[in-house]
Amino acid sequence: MITENAFAKINLALDVVSKRSDNYHNLRMVMTTVDLYDRLTFEVLDEDTIVLSSNRYFLPTDERNIVYKTAKLIKDMYAIKAGLKIHIHKSIPVAAGLAGGSTDGASTIKALNELFKLNMDMEKMKEIGKQIGSDVPFCLYGKTALVEGVGDIITPLPEVPRCWVVLVKPRFGVSTKEIFQNVNLETITHPDVDKVVNAIEKNDYYEMCKHAGNSLESVTFRLYPEVESIKQKLLALGVDLALMSGSGPTVYALVRNEQRAKKIKNSFDKKHYEVYAVRIRG
């Protein structure tokens, strides 16, 4: 049996650069990971089948699940006749802008590579990851990086300055596809990604917070005003940075110490929000 921890990601910068002829968008992003994770266990079965289970009743356990889809793709690609029993202990919120599905897919690629001794290098795993989801290549890398193109061009960066992250997600999800369909390249903001990169390279926490930004915020805020309300509440609490992650709806705040992070976490009503105070991993 193999166990993999699949960590959530946040975007410190996200710029939608252009629209491609295939209707996807070229992006420039700074991404890192936080200490919130799903735990996946993998066991080999004699029978040629995939048995998927989860602690969350609402997660599909068939081809609609990215873990199942990834396992089947690799089994077919390498003509693996053995079966798999996979359990997902889900802690990352679903449809939250935290790459909860992509990170599970990335962990599945790594686990099957080890279980079946496939000897895939990182480039081969990224190639498979691209077929699964645009965040999977980054999740395979799993450290702070500049991510470009459609998520497939990854340039490693130094660790992010040490801090705490408060994640606040309302009790609804957001469709990434819906958000990108509503992007107007002329009206969205374009954060200075290079300044965020430079701040991280200088280990300058406050400069990083100053220049962090997300092109998709205005789109999601217009469609889901409650997401903007979360950001405004975090800013009113005096955090160092409040920013939406990915296409939302999760908004995160950065602060320097644990006590402050937990105080901010406790200011949100758990009936209406999923809230976590976790360390940045980098």
Backbone torsions as a table, in degrees:
resi	resn	phi	psi	omega
1	MET	NA	140.9	177.2
2	ILE	-120.8	138.4	175.6
3	THR	-115.6	134.1	177.6
4	GLU	-125.3	134.0	170.6
5	ASN	-94.3	123.9	-176.6
6	ALA	-107.7	107.0	-171.1
7	PHE	-86.7	145.4	175.9
8	ALA	-74.0	156.6	177.0
9	LYS	-117.8	159.0	167.2
10	ILE	-130.8	156.7	175.4
11	ASN	-100.1	120.5	172.5
12	LEU	-84.5	-22.9	172.7
13	ALA	-150.7	141.4	175.4
14	LEU	-146.4	112.9	177.8
15	ASP	-117.3	125.2	173.2
16	VAL	-86.6	109.3	-170.1
17	VAL	-84.8	-48.2	-175.9
18	SER	-162.9	165.8	175.7
19	LYS	-102.1	135.9	-177.3
20	ARG	-91.0	167.4	179.8
21	SER	-67.2	-22.3	178.2
22	ASP	-88.8	10.5	178.1
23	ASN	75.8	-1.5	169.4
24	TYR	-80.7	168.7	179.9
25	HIS	-113.6	142.2	170.0
26	ASN	-79.9	132.0	-175.9
27	LEU	-123.8	154.9	165.5
28	ARG	-126.9	121.3	-173.3
29	MET	-137.4	150.0	164.7
30	VAL	-111.1	121.9	-175.9
31	MET	-125.2	149.3	174.8
32	THR	-147.5	174.4	-177.8
33	THR	-113.0	156.8	178.9
34	VAL	-125.6	163.7	-172.9
35	ASP	-84.8	53.9	171.1
36	LEU	-128.5	125.6	-171.2
37	TYR	-147.5	153.5	167.1
38	ASP	-90.1	148.6	176.5
39	ARG	-114.1	121.9	-177.9
40	LEU	-114.0	135.4	174.8
41	THR	-117.3	142.0	-175.6
42	PHE	-128.8	128.6	175.6
43	GLU	-129.3	142.9	177.6
44	VAL	-83.6	136.3	176.2
45	LEU	-113.2	152.9	177.1
46	ASP	-70.4	-40.1	-176.8
47	GLU	-77.5	141.1	-177.6
48	ASP	-76.9	82.3	-178.2
49	THR	-152.4	166.1	173.3
50	ILE	-122.1	117.4	180.0
51	VAL	-110.2	111.6	-175.8
52	LEU	-113.9	135.3	177.5
53	SER	-137.9	164.6	-178.9
54	SER	-153.1	159.5	174.2
55	ASN	-80.6	-7.7	-179.9
56	ARG	-107.3	116.4	-174.1
57	TYR	-62.5	-26.6	-174.1
58	PHE	-84.0	-7.6	179.5
59	LEU	-77.7	129.7	175.2
60	PRO	-66.3	150.0	-178.9
61	THR	-121.4	28.1	178.4
62	ASP	-128.4	-154.7	-176.0
63	GLU	-59.4	-16.7	178.7
64	ARG	-74.5	-15.5	-179.9
65	ASN	-90.7	133.4	-176.4
66	ILE	-61.8	-31.0	179.0
67	VAL	-68.0	-46.7	177.1
68	TYR	-59.9	-47.9	-178.6
69	LYS	-59.0	-43.0	-179.9
70	THR	-66.5	-45.6	180.0
71	ALA	-61.1	-42.5	-179.8
72	LYS	-65.8	-41.1	179.1
73	LEU	-59.4	-45.8	-178.5
74	ILE	-70.4	-40.8	177.2
75	LYS	-58.9	-44.1	179.9
76	ASP	-68.1	-41.8	-176.8
77	MET	-62.9	-38.6	-176.3
78	TYR	-106.1	12.1	178.7
79	ALA	49.9	47.5	-179.6
80	ILE	-84.5	120.6	-177.1
81	LYS	-92.3	-17.0	177.2
82	ALA	-70.3	155.7	179.0
83	GLY	-97.7	179.0	-178.3
84	LEU	-138.1	139.4	169.6
85	LYS	-114.3	118.0	-175.0
86	ILE	-125.0	132.9	174.1
87	HIS	-121.0	132.2	177.1
88	ILE	-108.0	115.3	169.9
89	HIS	-93.2	102.1	-169.1
90	LYS	-88.8	122.7	174.4
91	SER	-120.1	-27.9	179.4
92	ILE	-75.3	130.7	177.9
93	PRO	-58.9	150.4	-178.3
94	VAL	-89.0	146.0	178.0
95	ALA	50.5	50.8	-169.9
96	ALA	-117.7	-7.8	-174.5
97	GLY	84.1	18.2	-176.8
98	LEU	-115.1	8.4	179.0
99	ALA	62.5	34.3	-178.9
100	GLY	-59.7	-38.6	177.0
101	GLY	-75.6	-45.2	-177.8
102	SER	-61.5	-39.8	-178.6
103	THR	-69.2	-32.8	174.2
104	ASP	-66.9	-40.0	177.3
105	GLY	-62.6	-43.2	179.2
106	ALA	-62.7	-41.3	178.8
107	SER	-64.6	-33.6	178.2
108	THR	-66.7	-41.8	177.1
109	ILE	-60.1	-47.2	-178.3
110	LYS	-64.3	-42.1	-177.4
111	ALA	-66.0	-44.2	-179.3
112	LEU	-68.9	-32.9	175.9
113	ASN	-60.4	-39.6	179.8
114	GLU	-77.9	-45.5	-176.5
115	LEU	-59.0	-43.4	-173.9
116	PHE	-103.8	10.1	177.0
117	LYS	49.3	55.2	-176.1
118	LEU	-83.6	-14.3	177.5
119	ASN	57.0	34.4	175.8
120	MET	-75.2	133.7	172.4
121	ASP	-85.2	178.0	-175.9
122	MET	-60.7	-38.6	-178.9
123	GLU	-63.5	-41.4	178.8
124	LYS	-66.6	-41.1	178.9
125	MET	-65.1	-39.2	177.3
126	LYS	-63.6	-37.5	178.8
127	GLU	-60.7	-42.7	176.4
128	ILE	-68.4	-42.6	-179.3
129	GLY	-57.3	-39.4	179.7
130	LYS	-59.5	-31.1	179.2
131	GLN	-74.5	-18.5	-175.5
132	ILE	-94.5	-43.9	-177.8
133	GLY	-176.9	152.5	-173.0
134	SER	-68.3	-23.7	178.7
135	ASP	-89.5	-7.1	-175.2
136	VAL	-65.3	-43.2	177.9
137	PRO	-56.5	-42.6	176.9
138	PHE	-63.5	-44.0	-178.1
139	CYS	-62.2	-31.2	174.6
140	LEU	-64.9	-39.8	178.7
141	TYR	-71.1	-52.4	167.8
142	GLY	77.2	13.3	177.3
143	LYS	-130.8	173.4	-178.8
144	THR	-58.6	134.1	-176.9
145	ALA	-156.3	155.2	164.7
146	LEU	-87.1	124.4	-175.5
147	VAL	-119.4	125.1	-174.6
148	GLU	-129.5	178.8	-177.5
149	GLY	69.9	-130.6	175.1
150	VAL	-104.3	31.5	179.3
151	GLY	99.1	2.4	-172.0
152	ASP	-100.5	-11.5	-179.8
153	ILE	-104.8	111.2	-171.9
154	ILE	-119.5	122.3	177.0
155	THR	-115.0	115.6	-178.3
156	PRO	-60.9	144.3	175.5
157	LEU	-124.4	162.5	174.6
158	PRO	-63.2	167.5	176.3
159	GLU	-60.5	146.1	175.3
160	VAL	-69.5	145.4	175.2
161	PRO	-51.9	141.8	-176.0
162	ARG	-60.3	131.1	178.1
163	CYS	-165.3	176.2	176.9
164	TRP	-109.2	149.6	-178.0
165	VAL	-121.2	127.8	172.3
166	VAL	-106.5	117.4	-179.1
167	LEU	-101.2	128.5	-179.4
168	VAL	-126.6	116.4	179.4
169	LYS	-120.8	126.5	174.8
170	PRO	-68.1	168.2	-175.1
171	ARG	-81.8	42.8	172.0
172	PHE	-149.1	158.7	177.5
173	GLY	-103.5	170.0	178.8
174	VAL	-130.1	137.9	177.3
175	SER	-83.5	119.8	177.2
176	THR	-57.4	-41.3	-179.8
177	LYS	-59.0	-44.3	179.8
178	GLU	-60.8	-42.4	-177.8
179	ILE	-64.7	-47.5	-178.3
180	PHE	-66.5	-30.4	176.9
181	GLN	-66.1	-21.2	-178.5
182	ASN	-101.4	8.3	179.7
183	VAL	-75.2	129.1	171.1
184	ASN	-115.2	109.0	-174.2
185	LEU	-61.4	-20.9	-178.5
186	GLU	-80.4	-26.1	-172.9
187	THR	-107.8	-19.7	180.0
188	ILE	-72.1	157.1	175.4
189	THR	-79.9	154.3	178.8
190	HIS	-125.4	97.8	-178.6
191	PRO	-62.8	154.1	178.2
192	ASP	-84.1	90.0	-175.4
193	VAL	-61.6	-37.5	-178.1
194	ASP	-62.0	-35.7	179.3
195	LYS	-68.4	-33.4	175.5
196	VAL	-66.9	-44.2	178.2
197	VAL	-59.3	-46.9	-178.9
198	ASN	-61.6	-39.8	179.3
199	ALA	-63.4	-41.2	179.0
200	ILE	-66.3	-41.1	179.4
201	GLU	-64.2	-28.8	177.7
202	LYS	-91.2	-0.5	-177.0
203	ASN	57.6	38.5	-177.1
204	ASP	-102.5	96.3	-175.5
205	TYR	-58.6	-49.6	-173.6
206	TYR	-70.6	-33.2	175.6
207	GLU	-67.5	-38.7	176.6
208	MET	-60.9	-46.9	179.6
209	CYS	-62.9	-38.5	-177.4
210	LYS	-62.0	-39.2	-172.1
211	HIS	-100.8	-6.9	178.8
212	ALA	-59.0	144.9	-180.0
213	GLY	-169.0	165.2	-175.5
214	ASN	-143.4	114.3	179.7
215	SER	-57.6	-27.4	-173.2
216	LEU	-84.5	-10.8	-176.6
217	GLU	-54.7	-50.5	-174.8
218	SER	-62.5	-32.7	179.5
219	VAL	-68.5	-50.7	-179.3
220	THR	-66.1	-39.6	180.0
221	PHE	-60.5	-38.9	-179.2
222	ARG	-67.0	-39.3	-178.4
223	LEU	-82.2	-30.2	-176.4
224	TYR	-134.4	80.0	-175.1
225	PRO	-56.6	-26.1	-179.4
226	GLU	-62.3	-28.3	179.2
227	VAL	-65.7	-41.9	176.7
228	GLU	-64.1	-36.5	178.8
229	SER	-61.4	-37.1	177.9
230	ILE	-63.4	-45.1	179.8
231	LYS	-61.0	-43.8	-178.3
232	GLN	-64.3	-37.5	178.2
233	LYS	-65.5	-42.9	178.9
234	LEU	-62.1	-42.4	178.3
235	LEU	-63.0	-38.9	179.5
236	ALA	-65.2	-24.6	178.2
237	LEU	-81.3	-1.4	173.7
238	GLY	80.7	30.2	179.7
239	VAL	-72.1	163.3	-179.3
240	ASP	-76.8	-29.5	177.3
241	LEU	-154.1	136.0	169.1
242	ALA	-127.8	125.4	-174.8
243	LEU	-152.6	142.9	174.4
244	MET	-74.0	141.5	177.1
245	SER	-97.1	131.7	179.1
246	GLY	57.5	-135.2	178.1
247	SER	-91.0	6.2	178.6
248	GLY	87.3	-174.3	6.6
249	PRO	-90.5	3.5	-178.7
250	THR	-68.0	132.7	171.2
251	VAL	-113.2	137.0	179.3
252	TYR	-118.9	157.1	175.2
253	ALA	-124.4	145.2	173.6
254	LEU	-109.7	134.4	172.7
255	VAL	-140.2	165.6	-172.8
256	ARG	-87.4	-24.4	-175.1
257	ASN	-130.9	157.5	-173.7
258	GLU	-63.6	-43.3	-176.8
259	GLN	-59.7	-43.9	179.6
260	ARG	-66.2	-40.7	179.7
261	ALA	-59.8	-43.4	-177.3
262	LYS	-71.5	-31.7	176.3
263	LYS	-65.5	-41.7	178.2
264	ILE	-66.3	-43.6	178.0
265	LYS	-55.9	-43.9	-176.6
266	ASN	-72.5	-9.5	179.4
267	SER	-83.2	-6.4	179.4
268	PHE	-103.6	136.4	-179.3
269	ASP	-72.4	118.1	-176.6
270	LYS	-66.8	-15.4	176.5
271	LYS	-69.3	-29.6	-173.9
272	HIS	-107.4	-14.1	-175.0
273	TYR	-140.1	148.7	165.4
274	GLU	-94.2	122.6	-174.1
275	VAL	-130.2	135.3	-179.2
276	TYR	-135.1	141.2	170.9
277	ALA	-117.3	112.7	-172.9
278	VAL	-136.9	160.4	175.3
279	ARG	-77.4	150.1	169.0
280	ILE	-76.5	143.2	-178.3
281	ARG	-99.6	-48.5	177.5
282	GLY	75.7	NA	NA
